[in-house]
Amino acid sequence: MAEPLLVAEAIDVRFGDFQALSGFSLSVRPGTIHALIGPNGAGKTTLFNALTGVRRPSGGRIVFDGHTVTRAPVHRRIHYGMSRSFQVTALFAGLTVAENLRLAVQAREAGEGWVFWRGPGRRADIRAEVGELLARIGLSDRADERAGGLSHGAQRSLEIGMALAGRPKMIFLDEPLAGMGIDDVHRTKDLILSLRAQMAVLLIEHNMSVVLDISDRITVMARGRKIAEDAPAGIRLHPEVRAAYLGSTA
């Protein structure tokens, strides 16, 4: 069995007197989909923020791909191979779908984002990569549309594409299915499943049928602590999880 790509040990996060995370530990192996579930306020997004550098933990240790990143800034973690989407889409609404992806690809290459004297599209390799990303997220036929005019589901897919532009070893997806219609849910579910061949996925999601269907491992959180962790079959049978999240017939 492969060694974990991400290891978080005894992570604490405080907001004043409020203990948002308390001694939380987690490991994620390469090539797996690992889901975080729990009620609102359980600490899931706070954990994402600590792992990806948005919020520095007040205690504990984070190691990613052999690098201790506990206090590393966001850009350093991206350089090591961590990429993230957020609960609220963060797109350039006035730019086209392709332009959003092109900027994400350029941002990966040192100095390329500052080459203002060269017109966009001059780099054939960047054009080709944007085309590949458009195909992967199912938006090739909408490449020239403004991102702000896309449906919510399509915007979420575009945001995942922008995260993939960094060629990550691990991608963090924060509620990627939120607000989607059923067709977008199925399409995005297939996209997430396809990522496993190239990277690890850490996923926060409330759609339990999807979580149970695609995850290799599930961690259940409540009040900033881990209350269960297992493969989906074990989570289905866990009494506390069944009562709180899955229903008695799950």
C-alpha positions as CSV (number, residue, x, y, z in Angstrom):
1,M,0.0,0.0,0.0
2,A,1.3,3.4,-1.0
3,E,2.5,5.8,1.7
4,P,0.1,8.7,2.4
5,L,0.5,11.8,0.2
6,L,-0.9,14.1,2.9
7,V,-0.6,13.6,6.7
8,A,-2.1,16.0,9.2
9,E,-1.4,15.3,12.8
10,A,-3.2,16.8,15.9
11,I,-4.4,19.9,14.1
12,D,-5.9,22.6,16.3
13,V,-7.5,25.8,15.0
14,R,-8.9,28.5,17.3
15,F,-11.0,31.6,16.6
16,G,-10.6,33.5,19.8
17,D,-12.1,31.4,22.5
18,F,-13.8,29.1,20.1
19,Q,-12.0,25.8,19.3
20,A,-12.9,25.0,15.7
21,L,-10.6,22.0,15.3
22,S,-9.3,20.0,18.2
23,G,-6.5,17.4,17.8
24,F,-7.6,16.5,14.3
25,S,-5.6,13.9,12.4
26,L,-6.0,12.8,8.8
27,S,-4.0,11.0,6.1
28,V,-4.8,10.7,2.4
29,R,-3.2,8.2,0.0
30,P,-2.3,9.0,-3.6
31,G,-4.8,7.9,-6.2
32,T,-7.8,7.9,-3.8
33,I,-10.9,9.9,-3.3
34,H,-11.2,10.8,0.4
35,A,-14.5,12.5,1.5
36,L,-15.1,14.7,4.6
37,I,-18.7,14.7,5.8
38,G,-20.5,16.2,8.8
39,P,-23.1,18.8,9.7
40,N,-22.6,22.5,9.0
41,G,-20.2,23.9,11.6
42,A,-18.4,20.6,12.0
43,G,-15.1,22.2,10.9
44,K,-14.7,20.8,7.4
45,T,-13.9,24.0,5.6
46,T,-11.7,25.1,8.5
47,L,-9.7,21.9,8.1
48,F,-9.5,22.7,4.3
49,N,-8.2,26.2,5.1
50,A,-5.6,24.8,7.5
51,L,-4.4,22.1,5.1
52,T,-4.1,24.5,2.1
53,G,-2.6,27.5,3.9
54,V,-5.5,29.8,4.1
55,R,-5.6,29.5,7.9
56,R,-2.5,28.7,9.9
57,P,-3.3,26.1,12.6
58,S,-2.6,26.9,16.2
59,G,-1.2,23.5,16.8
60,G,-0.2,20.3,15.0
61,R,1.8,19.3,11.9
62,I,1.0,19.0,8.2
63,V,3.2,17.1,5.8
64,F,2.6,16.9,2.0
65,D,4.6,14.7,-0.3
66,G,7.5,14.7,2.1
67,H,7.4,18.5,2.7
68,T,6.4,19.9,6.1
69,V,4.0,22.6,5.1
70,T,2.4,23.5,8.5
71,R,3.5,27.2,8.1
72,A,4.1,27.3,4.4
73,P,2.2,30.0,2.4
74,V,-0.5,29.1,-0.1
75,H,1.7,29.7,-3.1
76,R,4.4,27.3,-1.7
77,R,1.8,24.5,-1.2
78,I,0.6,25.0,-4.8
79,H,4.2,24.7,-5.9
80,Y,4.4,21.3,-4.1
81,G,1.2,20.1,-5.9
82,M,-1.8,21.1,-3.8
83,S,-4.8,22.8,-5.6
84,R,-8.2,23.8,-4.3
85,S,-11.7,24.9,-5.3
86,F,-13.9,26.9,-2.9
87,Q,-17.6,26.8,-1.7
88,V,-18.2,30.1,-3.6
89,T,-17.0,30.1,-7.2
90,A,-13.9,32.3,-7.8
91,L,-14.0,33.0,-11.6
92,F,-13.3,36.0,-13.8
93,A,-16.9,36.5,-14.8
94,G,-16.2,39.0,-17.6
95,L,-13.7,36.7,-19.3
96,T,-14.5,33.7,-21.5
97,V,-14.3,30.2,-20.3
98,A,-11.1,29.6,-22.3
99,E,-9.5,32.8,-21.0
100,N,-10.1,31.8,-17.4
101,L,-8.4,28.5,-18.1
102,R,-5.5,30.2,-20.0
103,L,-4.8,32.5,-17.0
104,A,-4.8,29.5,-14.7
105,V,-2.3,27.7,-16.9
106,Q,-0.1,30.8,-17.2
107,A,-0.2,31.2,-13.4
108,R,1.5,27.8,-13.1
109,E,4.6,28.9,-15.1
110,A,7.0,31.3,-13.3
111,G,6.9,34.7,-14.9
112,E,4.5,33.8,-17.7
113,G,1.6,35.7,-16.0
114,W,3.7,38.9,-16.3
115,V,4.6,38.7,-19.9
116,F,2.3,41.6,-20.9
117,W,4.1,42.4,-24.2
118,R,3.1,39.1,-25.9
119,G,-0.5,38.7,-27.0
120,P,-2.7,35.9,-25.6
121,G,-2.7,32.7,-27.5
122,R,0.8,33.0,-28.9
123,R,2.0,30.0,-26.9
124,A,0.9,26.9,-28.8
125,D,1.6,24.6,-25.8
126,I,-0.7,26.8,-23.6
127,R,-3.4,26.8,-26.3
128,A,-3.2,23.0,-26.5
129,E,-3.4,22.6,-22.7
130,V,-6.5,24.9,-22.5
131,G,-8.1,22.7,-25.2
132,E,-7.4,19.6,-23.2
133,L,-8.8,21.1,-20.1
134,L,-12.0,22.3,-21.9
135,A,-12.6,18.7,-23.2
136,R,-11.9,17.2,-19.8
137,I,-14.5,19.4,-18.0
138,G,-17.0,19.1,-20.8
139,L,-17.0,22.8,-21.9
140,S,-15.3,22.7,-25.3
141,D,-18.5,24.0,-27.0
142,R,-18.7,26.9,-24.6
143,A,-15.0,28.1,-24.7
144,D,-15.9,31.5,-26.0
145,E,-18.8,32.2,-23.7
146,R,-18.4,34.6,-20.7
147,A,-17.9,32.7,-17.5
148,G,-20.4,34.8,-15.7
149,G,-23.1,33.6,-18.1
150,L,-22.6,29.9,-17.4
151,S,-25.0,27.9,-15.2
152,H,-24.0,27.2,-11.7
153,G,-23.0,23.7,-12.5
154,A,-20.9,24.8,-15.5
155,Q,-19.2,27.4,-13.3
156,R,-18.2,24.7,-10.8
157,S,-16.8,22.6,-13.6
158,L,-14.8,25.5,-14.8
159,E,-13.4,26.1,-11.4
160,I,-12.3,22.5,-11.2
161,G,-10.7,22.9,-14.6
162,M,-8.8,26.0,-13.3
163,A,-7.6,24.0,-10.3
164,L,-6.5,21.2,-12.6
165,A,-4.4,23.7,-14.6
166,G,-1.9,23.7,-11.8
167,R,-1.2,20.0,-12.5
168,P,-1.7,19.0,-8.8
169,K,-0.8,15.9,-7.0
170,M,-3.8,16.4,-4.8
171,I,-7.0,18.5,-5.4
172,F,-9.2,19.8,-2.6
173,L,-12.9,20.2,-3.6
174,D,-15.2,22.1,-1.3
175,E,-18.8,21.2,-2.0
176,P,-18.4,20.8,-5.8
177,L,-22.0,19.6,-6.2
178,A,-23.7,22.3,-4.2
179,G,-26.7,23.9,-6.1
180,M,-26.4,21.6,-9.1
181,G,-29.2,20.1,-11.1
182,I,-29.2,16.3,-11.6
183,D,-27.5,16.4,-15.0
184,D,-24.7,18.5,-13.7
185,V,-24.3,16.3,-10.6
186,H,-23.9,13.2,-12.8
187,R,-21.4,15.0,-15.1
188,T,-19.4,16.4,-12.2
189,K,-19.4,13.0,-10.4
190,D,-17.9,11.4,-13.5
191,L,-15.3,14.2,-13.7
192,I,-14.3,13.7,-10.0
193,L,-14.0,9.9,-10.6
194,S,-11.7,10.5,-13.5
195,L,-9.3,12.5,-11.4
196,R,-8.4,9.5,-9.3
197,A,-6.2,8.1,-12.1
198,Q,-3.8,11.1,-11.8
199,M,-4.1,12.6,-8.3
200,A,-5.6,12.3,-4.8
201,V,-8.9,14.0,-4.1
202,L,-10.0,15.4,-0.8
203,L,-13.7,16.2,-1.0
204,I,-16.2,18.0,1.2
205,E,-19.7,17.1,0.0
206,H,-23.3,16.9,1.4
207,N,-24.7,14.7,-1.4
208,M,-24.4,11.4,0.5
209,S,-25.4,9.1,-2.4
210,V,-22.5,10.5,-4.4
211,V,-20.1,10.4,-1.5
212,L,-20.9,6.7,-0.8
213,D,-20.6,5.8,-4.4
214,I,-17.3,7.4,-5.4
215,S,-15.2,7.5,-2.2
216,D,-12.4,5.2,-1.2
217,R,-12.5,6.4,2.3
218,I,-14.8,8.7,4.4
219,T,-14.0,10.8,7.5
220,V,-17.0,12.0,9.5
221,M,-16.6,15.2,11.5
222,A,-18.6,16.8,14.3
223,R,-17.7,19.8,16.5
224,G,-14.2,19.9,15.2
225,R,-13.4,16.3,15.9
226,K,-13.3,13.0,14.0
227,I,-16.1,10.7,15.0
228,A,-15.6,8.0,12.4
229,E,-13.4,7.0,9.5
230,D,-13.8,4.0,7.2
231,A,-14.5,2.7,3.7
232,P,-18.0,3.6,2.5
233,A,-19.3,0.1,3.6
234,G,-18.2,0.6,7.1
235,I,-19.6,4.2,7.3
236,R,-23.0,2.9,6.2
237,L,-23.0,0.5,9.2
238,H,-21.6,3.0,11.8
239,P,-24.5,3.6,14.3
240,E,-23.7,7.2,15.0
241,V,-23.3,8.1,11.4
242,R,-26.4,6.3,10.3
243,A,-28.5,8.1,12.9
244,A,-27.0,11.5,12.2
245,Y,-26.5,11.6,8.4
246,L,-27.7,8.6,6.5
247,G,-31.0,7.7,8.1
248,S,-32.0,4.4,9.7
249,T,-32.5,2.7,6.3
250,A,-29.1,3.6,4.8
